[in-house]
Amino acid sequence: MSPIEHLRNDHAALTILRRDLHAHPELGFEEHRTVEVITRELAALGVEHHSGIGKTGVVGVIRGETAGSGRSIGLRADMDALPMHEENDFAHVSRFKGRMHGCGHDGHTTMLLGAARYLSRTRRFDGTVYLIFQPGEEGFAGGKAMVDDGLFERFPADQIYALHNWPGLPPGQIAVRPGPMMAAADRIEIHIEGRGGHGAHPHLSVDPVLVAGHIITAAQSIVARNVSPIDTAVVSLCAMHAGNLGAMSVIPRDARLVGTVRTFRPSTQDFIERRLNELVHAIAAAFGATAMLKYERVYPATINSEREAEFAAGVADALVGSENVVRDLEPSMGSEDFSFMLQRKPGAYARLGQGGAEGGCFLHNTRYDFNDEVIPVGAGYLAALAEAAMPLQR
């Protein structure tokens, strides 16, 4: 019996668990109830577990029928929700305003608990599985927090894998590829200092709004005219603050711009930071103002190692059939802090199709919900990765 078929017997119970997590979303590093649910489930399975890693992270440890090989694998699921208001009307809707599982981390946590059920019962592998329940993926760098807190010193996985739902693929399909899967995410903030004045006498001021407009326009030239057309990058200035909407004739003293840069290659990331600095200072100086750029590297790019990505695709072929495995899915310009773990260990980040995008309900949408029908597939795939990576020697 395959892991998927085995876990179909747990489907109803896992669905109840997933919907309970959905109704009780918790933000990054505040996942205390979620941790209680996880540790209770692991304890009921007799699985050794450790809490408080990277603040609210949990690691479960399952040893195989034998462990003589000394091999080990890490399987990671993120736990946190988003600071957004849910607009669904089903029974398991979020009970908290301003908190929602809008990215499916409730489903990811449930699938890893499903894999724990299967692996703890069968133990048909030679080695050790580390179940990594990670906090704070949504902008808190919880993956980095766990790594910095000694994750791989205490639980030295040889390789590591993560599975994220993807509404853009049909339910049950699995996508994985070598190389880039998600982009690096950088935050930029530009502070422009001018000289305030009366809107009727602009010649007596240095208008930071005008400077901001020229910087916004010039920033778009970086990707269009400075980055190779066969490379991929995004520069988006997404917010601007200057002056007071109630003061129509007051030229403000300063202006601020906030945005993001997305890249796959470190050399492109370095170049864009340098080029932005040059443009910001030069444009401001040309208008008699000054400007400072704060460039913060938030998440590195999520890069799958070649051998492990091919291995993960092969496991998917055997489990769901090659016709349901996508090996050439385009990388996303979104970001993922599983990248911090992949910087330390070889591994792969895969996507699990769940459908829904055709109806306009993608990730981070106020009407998003995880598709419970794919729970056995995702849980079975995680379990199959462990069995295939550490086969029993008969």
C-alpha positions in Angstrom: 0.0 0.0 0.0 1.4 3.4 -1.0 1.7 6.2 1.6 -1.2 8.0 -0.2 -3.5 5.0 0.0 -2.5 4.4 3.7 -3.3 8.0 4.6 -6.7 8.0 3.0 -7.8 6.3 6.1 -6.8 9.4 8.1 -8.3 11.9 5.6 -11.4 12.8 7.6 -9.4 13.3 10.8 -6.7 15.3 9.1 -9.3 17.5 7.5 -10.8 18.3 10.9 -7.4 19.1 12.2 -6.6 21.4 9.2 -9.9 23.3 9.6 -9.3 23.7 13.3 -5.9 25.3 12.5 -7.5 27.5 9.8 -10.1 28.8 12.3 -7.3 29.7 14.8 -4.6 31.4 12.8 -1.5 32.8 14.5 1.1 35.3 13.3 4.8 34.8 13.1 6.4 33.8 16.4 3.0 33.8 18.1 2.0 30.2 17.0 1.5 29.0 20.6 -1.8 27.2 20.1 -0.6 25.8 16.9 2.5 24.4 18.7 0.2 22.9 21.3 -1.8 21.1 18.6 1.4 19.8 16.9 3.0 18.6 20.1 -0.2 16.9 21.2 -0.5 15.1 17.9 3.2 14.0 18.0 2.9 12.9 21.6 -0.2 10.8 20.7 1.9 9.1 18.0 4.8 8.4 20.4 7.0 10.7 18.4 9.9 12.4 20.1 9.7 16.2 19.8 11.5 19.3 20.8 10.0 22.8 21.1 11.3 26.4 21.3 13.7 26.1 18.4 13.9 29.5 16.7 11.4 30.9 19.2 8.3 28.8 18.5 9.6 26.1 16.2 9.1 22.4 16.8 11.1 19.4 15.6 9.8 15.9 15.7 12.2 12.9 15.4 11.2 9.5 14.0 13.7 6.7 13.7 13.2 4.0 11.2 13.0 0.3 11.6 16.8 0.4 11.5 19.2 3.3 11.7 22.4 1.7 10.9 22.9 3.7 7.7 23.3 6.9 9.7 21.3 8.7 7.1 18.8 11.4 7.8 16.3 13.7 6.1 14.5 16.9 7.1 10.9 17.6 6.1 9.7 21.2 6.7 6.3 22.8 7.0 5.6 26.5 7.9 3.0 27.2 10.6 2.1 31.0 10.6 -0.8 32.9 9.2 -1.0 36.4 7.5 -2.1 39.7 9.0 -5.2 40.0 6.7 -9.0 39.8 7.2 -10.7 36.7 5.9 -13.9 37.1 3.8 -15.0 33.5 3.6 -18.3 32.4 5.1 -17.7 28.6 5.7 -17.8 27.1 9.2 -14.0 27.1 9.7 -13.5 30.7 8.8 -10.9 32.6 11.0 -12.3 33.5 14.4 -9.9 36.5 14.6 -10.2 39.7 12.7 -7.0 40.7 10.9 -5.6 37.1 11.0 -6.0 34.5 8.3 -4.4 31.4 6.9 -4.2 32.9 3.4 -1.2 31.0 2.2 -2.1 27.4 3.2 0.3 27.0 6.1 -2.5 25.3 8.0 -2.5 22.7 5.2 1.3 22.4 5.2 1.3 21.7 8.9 -1.5 19.2 8.6 0.3 17.3 5.7 3.5 17.0 7.8 1.5 15.7 10.7 -0.1 13.2 8.3 3.4 12.1 7.2 4.2 11.7 10.9 1.3 9.4 11.3 2.4 7.2 8.4 6.1 7.2 9.2 5.6 6.5 12.9 3.3 3.6 12.2 5.3 1.9 9.4 8.9 2.9 10.0 9.9 1.3 6.6 13.1 3.2 6.3 16.7 3.0 7.5 17.7 6.3 9.2 16.1 9.3 10.9 13.4 11.7 9.8 13.3 15.2 11.3 9.9 16.9 11.1 10.5 20.6 11.1 7.6 22.8 12.0 8.8 26.3 11.2 7.4 29.6 12.6 7.4 33.1 11.1 7.7 32.4 7.3 5.6 35.4 6.4 8.2 38.1 6.7 9.7 37.1 10.0 12.5 34.9 8.7 11.6 32.0 10.9 13.7 29.7 8.8 16.8 31.8 9.6 15.8 31.9 13.3 15.7 28.1 13.5 19.0 27.8 11.6 20.7 30.4 13.9 19.3 28.5 16.9 21.2 25.4 16.0 18.6 23.5 14.0 21.1 21.5 12.0 23.6 21.1 14.8 20.9 19.4 16.9 19.1 17.7 14.0 21.8 17.1 11.4 19.7 16.3 8.3 21.7 15.2 5.3 19.1 16.7 3.0 15.9 18.8 3.4 12.6 19.2 1.6 9.6 21.5 1.7 6.2 21.3 0.0 4.0 24.3 -0.7 0.5 24.3 -2.1 0.0 26.0 -5.5 -3.5 27.0 -6.8 -2.0 27.4 -10.3 -1.7 23.6 -10.7 -4.5 21.0 -10.9 -5.1 19.2 -7.6 -2.6 16.4 -7.0 0.1 17.5 -9.4 3.6 18.0 -8.1 6.1 20.4 -9.5 9.8 20.5 -8.7 12.9 21.6 -10.7 16.6 22.1 -10.2 17.8 25.7 -9.7 15.7 28.7 -8.8 12.2 28.2 -7.4 11.6 31.5 -5.6 13.3 34.9 -5.9 15.3 36.8 -3.3 13.3 39.5 -1.6 14.9 42.8 -0.7 13.2 45.8 0.9 14.2 49.3 -0.2 13.4 52.6 1.5 14.3 56.0 0.0 14.3 59.1 2.1 14.4 62.4 0.1 15.1 65.7 1.9 14.2 68.9 0.2 13.0 72.3 1.4 9.4 72.9 2.2 7.5 75.9 1.0 4.3 77.4 -0.5 2.8 75.7 -3.5 2.3 79.1 -5.1 6.0 79.9 -4.8 7.8 76.7 -5.7 10.9 78.5 -6.8 11.6 79.2 -3.1 11.5 75.5 -2.2 13.2 72.2 -3.2 10.2 69.9 -4.0 10.8 66.3 -2.7 7.7 65.2 -4.5 9.1 66.1 -7.8 12.4 64.4 -6.9 10.4 61.3 -5.9 8.6 61.2 -9.3 11.9 61.2 -11.2 13.4 58.5 -8.9 10.3 56.3 -9.5 10.6 56.7 -13.2 14.4 56.2 -13.3 14.2 53.1 -11.1 12.2 51.3 -13.8 15.1 51.8 -16.2 17.3 49.5 -14.2 15.6 46.3 -15.2 14.6 47.6 -18.7 18.0 49.0 -19.7 20.7 47.7 -17.3 19.8 44.0 -16.5 20.3 41.4 -19.2 17.1 40.5 -21.0 17.8 36.8 -20.4 18.1 37.5 -16.6 15.1 38.1 -14.4 14.6 40.9 -11.9 11.8 43.1 -10.5 12.1 46.6 -9.0 8.8 47.8 -7.6 8.2 51.1 -5.7 5.0 50.3 -3.9 4.4 53.1 -1.4 5.0 56.8 -1.2 4.5 59.3 1.6 4.9 63.0 1.3 3.0 66.0 2.7 -0.6 66.2 4.0 -3.6 65.5 1.8 -5.4 68.3 3.6 -2.8 70.8 2.7 -3.1 71.5 -1.0 -0.7 74.4 -1.1 2.1 73.1 1.1 5.3 71.7 -0.5 6.6 69.2 2.1 10.1 69.1 3.4 10.7 65.4 2.7 9.3 62.3 1.0 9.7 58.6 1.5 9.4 55.7 -1.0 9.2 52.0 -0.1 9.4 49.1 -2.4 10.9 45.7 -3.2 13.6 44.2 -5.4 13.4 40.6 -6.6 16.3 38.7 -8.2 17.6 35.1 -8.6 21.3 35.8 -9.0 23.5 37.4 -6.3 25.4 39.3 -9.0 22.2 40.8 -10.2 21.1 41.6 -6.7 24.5 43.4 -6.1 24.2 45.3 -9.3 20.7 46.6 -8.7 21.6 47.8 -5.2 24.6 49.7 -6.6 22.6 51.1 -9.5 19.8 52.3 -7.2 22.2 54.0 -5.0 23.8 55.9 -7.9 20.4 57.0 -9.3 18.9 58.1 -6.0 21.9 60.3 -5.1 22.4 61.7 -8.6 18.7 62.5 -9.2 18.3 64.2 -5.8 21.5 66.2 -6.3 20.3 67.4 -9.8 17.3 69.0 -8.1 19.2 70.4 -5.2 17.9 67.8 -2.7 19.5 64.9 -0.9 18.4 61.3 -0.7 19.4 58.2 1.1 18.7 54.6 0.1 18.3 51.9 2.8 18.6 48.5 1.1 17.7 45.5 3.3 18.2 41.9 2.1 15.3 40.1 3.6 15.2 36.6 2.1 17.7 35.0 -0.3 16.6 33.2 -3.4 15.3 29.7 -3.0 17.6 27.5 -5.1 17.0 23.8 -5.4 20.2 21.6 -5.5 20.3 19.6 -8.8 20.6 16.1 -7.4 18.0 16.5 -4.7 15.5 18.2 -7.1 15.9 15.3 -9.6 15.5 12.8 -6.7 12.3 14.6 -5.5 10.9 14.6 -9.1 11.6 10.8 -9.4 9.8 10.1 -6.1 6.8 12.1 -7.4 6.9 10.1 -10.7 6.7 6.8 -8.8 4.0 8.1 -6.4 1.5 10.0 -8.7 2.7 9.1 -12.2 5.0 11.1 -14.5 1.9 12.6 -16.2 1.2 14.4 -12.9 4.7 15.7 -12.4 5.8 19.1 -13.7 9.5 19.5 -14.1 9.6 22.9 -15.9 7.3 25.1 -13.7 8.4 28.7 -14.1 10.2 30.1 -11.0 8.1 32.6 -8.9 9.2 36.1 -8.1 7.7 35.6 -4.7 10.1 34.6 -1.9 10.4 31.9 0.7 12.5 31.6 3.8 13.1 27.9 3.3 16.0 29.5 1.3 17.9 29.9 4.6 17.8 26.1 5.1 18.8 25.4 1.5 21.8 27.6 2.0 23.0 25.1 4.7 21.7 21.8 3.3 21.1 20.3 -0.1 17.4 19.9 -0.8 14.4 20.9 -2.8 11.3 23.0 -2.6 8.3 21.5 -4.4 4.8 22.6 -5.2 1.6 20.7 -4.7 -1.3 21.5 -7.0 -4.5 22.3 -5.3 -6.5 24.2 -8.0 -8.5 27.3 -7.4 -6.5 29.9 -9.4 -8.9 29.6 -12.3 -11.5 31.1 -10.0 -9.3 34.0 -9.1 -8.5 32.7 -5.6 -4.7 32.6 -5.4 -2.4 32.7 -2.4 -2.8 35.7 -0.1 -6.4 36.3 -1.3 -9.0 37.1 1.3 -11.2 34.2 0.0 -8.4 31.7 -0.2 -8.7 28.3 1.5 -6.5 25.2 1.4 -8.0 22.3 -0.6 -8.4 19.4 1.8 -8.7 16.9 -1.0 -4.9 17.0 -1.6 -4.0 16.3 2.1 -3.3 12.5 1.5 -1.2 13.3 -1.6 0.9 15.9 0.1 1.4 13.9 3.3 2.1 10.8 1.3 4.6 12.5 -0.9 6.5 13.8 2.2 6.5 10.3 3.6 7.6 8.8 0.3 10.6 11.2 0.2 11.8 9.8 3.5 11.3 6.2 2.5 13.1 6.7 -0.9 16.0 8.6 0.6 16.6 6.0 3.3 15.5 2.6 1.9 15.6 -0.5 4.1 18.3 -3.0 3.1 16.6 -6.4 2.7 
